[in-house]
């Protein structure tokens, strides 16, 4: 998000990588997606103006219809009070969160970085080259590039990097496409490092990401997985990527900072996560052969692996100083497919985790993750009821839709203001736009993912 990162070093330029150059298509897309335009300033001013317009409408109109055709005022009062308490709790712990300090070179362990790829084309080289350029002792860094049976030219790009750096990159070609979980399983089985890091093939690491993400694992033997901070690489490619840029920061930074305080980050992302290899090997067979409703699990592999580690009593934390930028879909169709895949994985893993909550699954810091998982699970069926009630209410009292949008905009703006403490960027204003967009256009995702949780299609492949 910070504008200064937009001018970051060019992969394939003058560096320790010598004359190796990226495909021009990758360079062009990255350059186009990381530069703001004059329209951004206009859009931000427009969003702020819209928020004040909505607030003005609420202030100048009668609230008499607020409960018309809906639930009793007492219900909304109780829900409002509970939400306020929840928000204060979140803010309190988010403010108190601190990342672990990076260890000196002498304490850095051996690493294996796994980059699984399927039909990624030249973009896979971005992930591999950013890993090669990482600030980490070369003699303790192993890189595994796993081509999961790609049907396009991905293997040629993976092989080109492996041939250019034979002593640092090992290329693995799967005989057939078995899915990301299968590719990761192959990588974990081959890994030799004490710690294993997974990086998505459409992502780009910051120079010190590897050093930073190992810090919690070095500092605390109870930690089995560390989630990195995920930012959007193609943030200025479209209106949606601008909105997702802000939302990624709010969701992944704010939410995971709180979860990290209790050692229970519920989903360590594929874009950048560090694992203790011994902990992963302990659950590797169960995770790689997992089934749900009688069918093999083919999506949500990152959330699933995190769940298995939590079920074994390990801690999972967040490291806000370990940065990775990843590509996101620039279209509504692509975004909805991505969110559906994520939520289907989330609802499955929340249900899987429920029986564990009835056992002494960890000795300390148990109450908050237990409550969060219960609420996580309950939100899916509740979304069915709430969506039906909301549609009915707004059909009978359409002006209340503006009041609801005002409330959503204020919440989005408050989240943006909180995030300014660590991200000095006006791009956070786009979070207001995303909040309104999600309220109007994405409410169906939760109930639909609940009703179709058995669907294991990747959707975006």
N, C-alpha and C positions, 0 to 999 in steps of 0.2 A: 504493500500500500504506500509506503513512504515514497515520495517522488524521487528521492535520491537513488533508490534501488532500481529505478527505471533505466538509469544509465550504467547499470552494472557491467562488469567485464563481458566481452564478447567471446563466447565459447568458440574455440577453433582459431582464435587470433594469436597474437604473440604471447606465449606462455610456455610452461614446461611441456605442453603437448606438442610443441614444435609446429610443423607445417600442416598438421591434420585439420581439415576444414569441414564444417557442417554443410549439409545440403542447402542450397540457396532458398528452397521452399520453406525450410524451418526458420532460417534467419529472417526471411520476409514476414512470416506469420508472427514470430515473436516480436519483431520490431513494430509491426502494426498493432499488436495487442497490448503493448506496454507504453504507448505514447498517448497522453490525453489530448483532446482537441478543444477548440474554443467553445464547442457546444456543451462541454462538461460544466463550465462556469454557469452558463445559462440554465442548464438542467438543475444544478444545485440550488440556485436562487429560486427557481420555479418550485422545487420541492418544499423549501422553507416557506415560500409564500402560500402554497397550498395548505400547509399545516396551520398557519395563522388564519387562513380563510375558514377552515373547518372549525377551529376553535371559536372564531367569531360567530359562526352560525350557531354553535352550541350555546354560547353565552347569550345570544339575542333571541333565541327561540324558547318556547315553553317546554319544560321537561315533563309536562303532564302526561304525554303519551309514552313515556319511557317504559312503563310496565304494561301498556295496553296489549292484550293478546298474548302476553308472555308469562313468565313465572312471576310469582308474588315478589313484592319488593324485598321481603325478608330474605328470600333465597339469594337474590342478587347482592344484598348487603353482606350475607355470610360469605358468599363466593369472593366478593371484593375484599373483605377483611383477610380471608385466607390467602388470597393472591398477594396482598400487600405484605403480609408476614413472610411469605415465601420469597418475595422479591428482596426484602431487607436481609434475609438470611443469605441469599445468593450474593448480594453486593458485599456484605460483611466478609464472607470467606474469599471472594474474588479479590478484594482489596488486600487481604492478608497473605495471599499466595505469593511465593517467591520461588524462582527457578533455582536449581542446584548450580553451584559454581563448577566451571570446567576444571578438569584435573590437569596437572602438569604432564609433560611428555613421558616422564619416567613411570607414571601410574596408568598410562593408557593401555588397555588390553588389545589383544588381537581381534580384528573385525572381519566378518564376511558380509559384503553387501550383495543382496539378491535383487536383480532387476528383471521381473517377469514381463514378457511382451507378447502380444498377439495382434497381428495386422496393424502395427503402430507405424510402419513405414519409417521415414528418416527421423521422426521425432524421438525414437528410442536412443539415438546418438546424443541427444541433449542430456538425458538422464545419465548415460554412461560417462560422457565427457565431464559433466559437473562432478561426478564421483571421483574421476581421475584427478581433477583439479583440487579436490578437498584438502584442507589443512589437517592432514593426519599422517603419522609416520608411515612411509611407504612399505617398510618391511613388516608392518603389522596390519596391512590392508589387502584383503582378497576380494575380487569382484567377480560375481557369477551372473552372466547374462543368459536368461533362459527363454528361448523362443518356443512358445507353446503351440507348435504346429501351425504357424502362420501360413496363410494361403496367398499372401501378396509378397512384396519384396523386402519384408522386415528382416529376414535372415541375412540378406546381403549387407544390410547396414550393421547388424550385430557382428557379423563375421569380419567386416572391414575394421571395426574398432579392435576386435580380438587379435587380428593380424598385425595391426599397427602397434599394439601394446601386449605382445604375447606373454610377457612376464608378469602382467598385472591383471589381465582380463581373461577369464575362461568362458567360452561360448558353449552353451548346451542347447541342442536342437531336439525337441520332443518329436517322436514319430507321428503323433496325431494331436489334435487339439483336445485336451482333457479339461480345460478350464483353469482359471487363475489359481484355484486351490491346489490343483495337481502340479502346476508349475512351481508353486511355492514349496510344496512337499518335496519335490525333486531338489530344489535349492537347499532346503533345510537338511536333507539327507547328505548332501555333498559338502556342506559348510564345514570349515575347519576352525573358524574363529571362536573365541570364547563368547563373543557377542555377535548376534546376527541382525543386520539392518535390512529392512525391505523398502524399496523405492519404486514407485510406479513408473512405467516406461514413458509417460507423458509429463514427467515432472523435472524440475531443475533445483538442485540443492544450492544453498548458500555456501560460501567457502568454508565456514566453520561449523556447518551443520553436524558432521560426524563427531567432531570433538565435543560439541555441546550436548548432543543427544545421549552420549555415553555417560554423562556426569551423574545422573541419578542412580544408574546401575552400579557405578563405582562406589558411590557414597553410601548406599543402603543395600545390603544383601537380600532384604525382603522383597525388593522390587524385581519383577520379572519382565516388565514391558514398559517402554517410554514412548508416549505419543509426541510427535513433533508438531510444530505450528504450521498449518496449511494455509497458504495464500494463493490467490488466483494469478496465473501467469499471463493469460490473455484478457486482462481486466478491461481493456478499452476496445475490445473487438465488437461488442454489440451492447444494446441497452441492458440485456439480461446479464451479461458478464459483469457489467458495472454494478448491478444490484447484488449479484452473487459475491462480488469482491467484499462488499461491506458485510454481507450476511455470514460469509465464511469466518470473518474475523470475530464477529459478535458471538456466533454459535460455538466455534471451535476454541476461541480464546477464553471467553467468559465461562462457558459451561465446563470445559475441561479443567480450567483453573480451580473451580470449586470442587469438582470430583477428585482432583489431585490432592486436595487438602485431606481427603479421607482415604487416599491410596486406592481409589476405585474408579479410574477412568473407564467408562463402559465400552468404548470403541477406540482402539488404537488404529489409526488410519493406515491404509496401504501406501499412501503417498510418502510417508516417512514414519517408521516405527523401529525402535531398537528392542531386541529381545535377548534375554539370557538363554543361550543355546541349550543348556541343560534342562531348563524349565520347559522349553518347547519340545525337546525330544521326549520328555515325559508324557506329553499329551498328543504327540504327532500322529500316532495311529488312530486314536479316537477322533481327533479333529479331521483328519484327511478322509476318514470313512463315515463321517457323520451323516445320519439320515433324519428326515422330518416327515411325518405323515406317510411313512413307507417309501419315500423317494430320497435319492442322494441329494445332499445340499450342494448347490452349485453357485449360490450367490451369498453375499454377506460373510465372506471368509475372514475378513479382518475383525468384525464384531464377534464372530464365532471363536476365533483363536483367543481373543481377549476374554470371552466368557469362560472358556476352558481354564485359563490361567487363574481367573478369579475363583472358580469353583475349587481349585486346588489350594486356595488360601494365599496365593501370591498377591502382591500389591502391583497396581498399574498406575503410572503417574504421567504428568504432562510437563514438557520442557519448552517453555515459551521462547527460548533463545535459539532453538534448533529450527531453522526456517527452511521451508520448501515451497516452491511455487508450482502449481499444477494447472493443466488445461481443463476448462469446464465447457460444457456445451453452450454455443452461442444462440441457440434457438429454443423456443418454448417446447417443441416436441422433444428435443434432446434433454432439456432440464427435467421435464416431467418423467421421462423414462429413467433418468438417473435417480430422482427422488423416490420413485416407485421401487426401484431395486433396493435402495438403502432402507426404506421403511419396511419392506417385506422381510429383509434380513433382521431389522430391529425387532419387529413383532415376534418373529420366530425365536430369537435369542432371549427376549424378555420372558416368553413362555417357558423356554428351556431352563431359565435361571430360577423360576419360582420355587420348585421343589427344594433347591439348595438353600433358599432363604429360611426354610423351616429347620435347618440343621445348624450346628455351631461352625459355620463355614469359615469364620475368621475370629481371631481372639480380640481384636480391637477395631475401632472405627467401623462398626457394623451397622449402626442404626440408620445413618444417612443413605448409604448405598441401597440398603434394604427398602427404605421408603421410596427412594427414587425409582427403583426397578418396579415396585408395585404401582406407583403412579404412571410410570412409562407404559406398563401393560394395560392399565385401566383406561388410558387415554384413547386407545383404538376403538373399543366398543362405545365408549362415551362420545366419541366423535360422530358416530352414526346418529345418536340421539340428538346431540347438539346441532348438527347440521340440519336435521329435519325441523327442529324447533326454530332455528334461525331463519330458515327459508319461510316458514309459516308466519313468523313474527314480522319479517320485513315486507312480506306481501300485504299484511294488514296495516302496517305502520311504516311505509317506505321512508319517511323522513328520519326514522331512527337509524337507518343505514348510515347516514352522514354522521350521527353521533358516535356510532360504532367505529367508523373510519377515523374520526378525530381521536378516539381513545387509542386505537391501534397506532396512529401516527405519533402520538405523544409517547407511547411506550417505545416505539422505534427510535425516536429522537433521544429519549433518556438513555437507551442502550448506547447510542452513538456518543453521547456526551461522556459516559463512563469510559468508553474505549479510547477517548482522546488522551487519557492519562498515559497511555503507552504508545499510541499511534497518532502522531501529529499530522493528520491528513484530513482535508475536507471531503475526501471520498467517502468518509463514514456517513455523510448525509444520505448517501444512497441506501443506507439501511432502512430509512423511513419509506423510501420507495418500495423496497422489497417487502416490508411489513404489510403495506397496503396491497401490493400485488398478491402476496400469499393469502391475505384475508379474502380477497375477491376471487382469485383464480386457482388457489391450491388447496382449499379446504377439503376437497374430495379425496386428496391423496391418502389421508389417514384411514378413513373408513374403507376405501377401495383396497388399500394394501392389506387391511385386516381380513376382508372378505376373500382376497386372492392370495393369501399367504403361502398357499401350496405351489404357486407359480414360481418356478426357479429359473426362468429365462433371464439372460443377462440384459436383453433389450437394446443396449447401445452397441453391441458388437455387430 
